[in-house]
């Protein structure tokens, strides 16, 4: 799971060995000093991204990145947080950036096969989640993006990641939801970008972005939904959750990187 401040940019990949169709992958650049859309001139392309092959490995691994380059490219990009979910024992979910480790809680299955070849293991969520006490509320209209690898085995609704508070039937904050076969990226108060479907029983790369005005959802680098949303998020102190959100059903499936 990767959190960044700047809006995602699309980068064209090259086919490796002539066997994989050329595709796009969502990646972006972070500077923790940048907090407003007009100042994002330092957001540049990720060096070396077009030389890597970012295709799903399948559950247990066909295809993907055989040399393990994915993590090094993500870390070189300097995200706010990068939880690889590669632990074999609880309770600590390590932030590879060294800032904000999380804690595994509830029913989580560590050591599942990674969702991209050359990766370490993944985590299957079955009612549990990861709690990161340091907040990433992205208050006001701060631009940010979130990306992850996902394997869904059912169309049941559940929250993949978010920082929300829920009281009296009202949500505040942001969250990424698997919602009856589609993906929702919500900012409350305001609304959501919603896809009508999402890949089932196969790994896919999911990215959501907010550039200060527009919410977008991407599957494997292809934009699947957008919505214009000019509302401000209010400050709150709830933790960041991976695999769940306050006031929402936990996610059931596998998450990675």
N, C-alpha and C positions, 0 to 999 in steps of 0.2 A: 504494500500500500504506500503510495507516494503522494505527499502533499507539497504543493508549490504555490508561490505567490503570483507568478506571471501567467498570463493566458497561454494556453497550449498553441503550438504551431505545428503544421503538418510538414513532414519530411518524407521525401520519396526514397524508398529502399531499392537496392539492387537485388536481383535474383541471384542466388548462390548456386553454382553448379548447373544452372539452367533448368532446375527442377521446380522452382517455386515461382509463381506469378509475381510480378512486381506489385507491391502494395504500399500503402501509406501507414505510418505509425505516428501517434501523437506524442510529442515530447516538447519540453519547454525549458527555459532558463530561469533560475531564481536569483534574486539579490534581496537579502533581508532588509536592505535599506529602501526598497521600493514598495510603496504602499498605495499609490494612486495611479490610475490609468494614464494620465498625461506624462508620467515620468518613466514609462517603461521602455525608454530607448535603449537600455542596457540588455534587454531580453534578446538574445541572439540564438542562432542555431546551435545545436549540440555537435561539437566536433566529433567526427567519426561515425555518426549515426547511420549515414547512408552506406557504410561498409558492413553493417551488421544485418543478420537475418532474424527478424522478429516474427516467427510464425509459431502457432501453438504446437506443443509437443504431444498433445493428447494425454489422457490420464495414465501416467506411467511411461510416457515419453517417446513419441516418434516426432521427428522434425525438430524445430526450434534452434537454439543456439548451442552448438556442440562445445564451444570453447569457454562457456561461462561468461561471455563478455557483457551480458545484459546488466548485471549489478554494477560493474565498473563504469559503464556509461551513465547509469542513473546517478551514481554517487558523484561522478565528475560534474554533473549538472547542478549539484548543490541544493537539493530540495530541503524544505523545512523539516521533513521527517520521512523516513524510509524504513518501514517495518517489513522485513523479508518473510516473516512467518516460517522460518526454517528451523526452529528449535525442535529438539527431540524430547525434552522434558520441560514441564512447567516449573515455576510460575512466570518467568520473565519473558516478555516479547521484546526483543532487542531492537532499538532504533539504530540502524546502521550508521546514521549520521552522528551518533554519540550524544544526543541531547535529551530525548524523552522516551525512555523505556516504558513499556506497558506491562500489564499484568493479565495473564489468562485467568478467566473466571468461568465457572459452570462447565457445561458439557462441550469440550473441544477435543478433537482427536489430532494430536501432533504427529509428525513423521509420515504424513500421507505423501504419495508420489507427487513430485513437483509438476507444475502445469506447463513448463517449458523445458526442453532438453538442455542439459548442462546446468540446470538449476539445482539448488538444494531442495529440501522437502517443502510441503505445503501443509495447511491446516484445514481440516474438515470441521465446520461449525454445525453443532446439533443442539442448539439451545443456549450455548455459551457465547462468550465474547472476549475481547481484549479491551481493557480500560487504560487510557492514557490520561493521567491527571492534569497534565499541562494542556490548557485549552487552545484551540485553533478556531476561534469564533468568526474570524474574517468580518469584523464589524463594519457597519456602514455599507459601502459598495466596494470594498477591497477585492481586487481580482485574484482568483486562485484557481488551481486545477487539482484534481485527484485522479490517480489512475491505478489500476490493479488488474490481475488475471483472475478470471472467474470460471467456475464450473458449477452449473446448476443441474440438478437431477430431478427437479419438479418445478411446477409453476406456482408453488405456494409463495405468498407474499412474505417478505422479510427485509429487514434493513441491513445493508452491507456495511455502511459506515456513516458516521455523522456526529455532529455536536449540536444537540438540541435540548430544550427544556419543554416539558409538557405539563400543563396545569389547566384544569377546568375545561378540558376539551380543546385547548388552544396550543399550537406548537410555536416555538421560537427557535431560530437557528437554521442550520442546513443539514441535509441528509441525502444519501443515495440509496434508493429502495428498489428491490426486485418486487414488481407489482403485477401479479396475475399474468405472467408471461412477458411483460415489458420491463423497462427500466425507467424510474423516475428520479430526476435530480431536483430537489426541492430547496427553496429558500423561503423562510417564513419570518415575518409576514410577506406575502407576495403571491407565489404560485410555483409551478413546476414545468420543466421540459419533460415530456413523456413519450416513450417509444411504444409502438403497438405490439412489438414482439422482441425477443432476445434469443440468442442461440441456446439450445437445450441439449444436454448430454454431450457437449463438446466444449473444450476450453476456449475462451475468447478474451481479448484485451478490451477492457472498459476504461474510458476516460470521460470525465465530466469537467467542464470549464465554465467559469463566469468571468467576463472581461470588464465588469462594471456596469454593463447594460444587458448583455445577452447570455442566457444559459444555453449550453450545448451538451449533447451526449454523443459519444463516438463509440462504435464497435469496430475493433481492428483498424482504427484510423479513418473509418468512413463515418461522416456525420449522419446520425440517425434521427436527431430531433433538436429543435431550437425553440427558445421563447424569449421575447424581450421582457425585461423585468426591472423597472427602475424604482426599487424600494430599498431602504436601508435595513440592515440587520442590527438588532439591539444588542448591547453587551450583556453577557451572562457568564456564569462561572461553572457550568456543567462540564464534565470531562468529555474528551473525545472517545468514542466507542467504535471498535471495529467488530463487525458481525452483529451489531445491534444498535438501537437508538432508544432514547428515553421515550416511552409511550408508544413503542412500535414492536411488532413481533420480531424476534431474532431471526437472522438469516439461516437457512438450511442449505448447506452446500460447501464447496471448497474454494478457498481464497489463497492467493499466492502473490509474492513480490509487491 
